[in-house]
Amino acid sequence: MIEAPALEVAQWFNTKQELALADLRGKVIALHAFQMLCPGCVQHGIPQMQRVHAQFERDDVAVIGLHTVFEHHAVMGPDALKVFIHENRLAFPIGVDQPDGDGNVPRTMRKYGMRGTPTLILIDRQGALRFQQIGQVDDLAVGALIGQLLAEGPR
């Protein structure tokens, strides 16, 4: 299995400290890459992560949002994201993907080979990348995948 690449985050929201995947070992991680102006993210992906965050114990599953802006940079900065988080009452930690020098694809997005948003990434308790899919993933499938990773137990 492939170890999940480290996140490269410029700024965090909804957490008092920076998060690192290595610090979350022992938990299943649901990483949701989104853009606040992405219709699929707003209508499906973000609400789904809210439900995952509400349904699973924090000791077992960590939900992390990753605002990974690869278009419309001028209107999706940290100030606008802060308002978006507040207005949508998002409770899970959200990081701003570190912009790359080329001005297009942010660093974490590039490391994971993401092709767009929304993208759902699941990381097992040992830090291995176990699932990655762009677009909408059915709630039942997400629950089953997380359940499978939880059932594997700690190693």
C-alpha positions, -999 to +999 in steps of 0.1 A: +000+000+000+011+035-007+016+060+022-006+090+018+015+121+009+017+148+036-007+178+033+008+211+024-015+237+040-011+275+040-037+282+067-061+262+089-097+269+100-117+251+128-086+238+146-063+254+171-032+237+158-019+226+124-028+191+115-004+165+100-015+131+087+012+114+108-003+129+140-036+113+131-023+077+129-047+053+145-077+071+130-093+066+096-091+099+077-117+112+054-101+140+034-125+160+012-108+183-014-132+210-024-137+245-038-164+267-023-177+277-057-179+241-070-215+230-073-208+193-067-188+202-036-215+225-021-245+203-030-230+169-022-194+166-009-194+191+019-228+180+033-216+144+031-185+152+051-207+171+077-227+138+080-196+117+084-182+141+110-215+139+129-219+101+127-185+087+135-166+090+168-137+115+167-114+089+182-120+067+152-125+090+122-110+123+114-127+144+087-105+171+071-116+195+044-090+207+019-099+239+001-078+233-031-083+262-054-072+257-090-094+283-107-111+316-098-083+323-074-092+360-068-126+352-054-118+321-033-092+334-009-090+328+029-112+357+038-140+344+016-135+308+028-138+320+064-172+335+057-182+303+037-172+281+067-192+303+091-223+306+068-224+268+062-216+260+099-188+236+089-175+220+121-145+199+109-110+212+103-103+228+069-070+236+054-062+259+025-041+239+000-007+256-004-006+275-037+021+265-061+044+289-078+027+283-112-005+298-100-027+269-110-026+235-093-020+237-055+007+215-039-014+189-022-037+185-052-006+179-073+009+154-049-023+133-049-027+136-086-062+151-082-080+160-114-106+183-098-131+187-071-149+173-052-124+145-045-128+121-016-097+105-002-097+078+025-066+070+045-064+040+068-052+040+105-016+033+094-015+062+070-020+043+037-040+058+009-069+034+004-094+052-017-095+083-040-123+093-063-133+125-080-170+134-082-199+122-062-196+091-040-228+076-027-233+080+011-238+043+016-206+035-003-187+060+018-201+046+050-192+010+039-157+020+030-151+038+063-167+008+081-143-016+063-113+005+073-125+007+109-131-030+111-094-037+101-086-023+135-054-008+147-021-026+138 
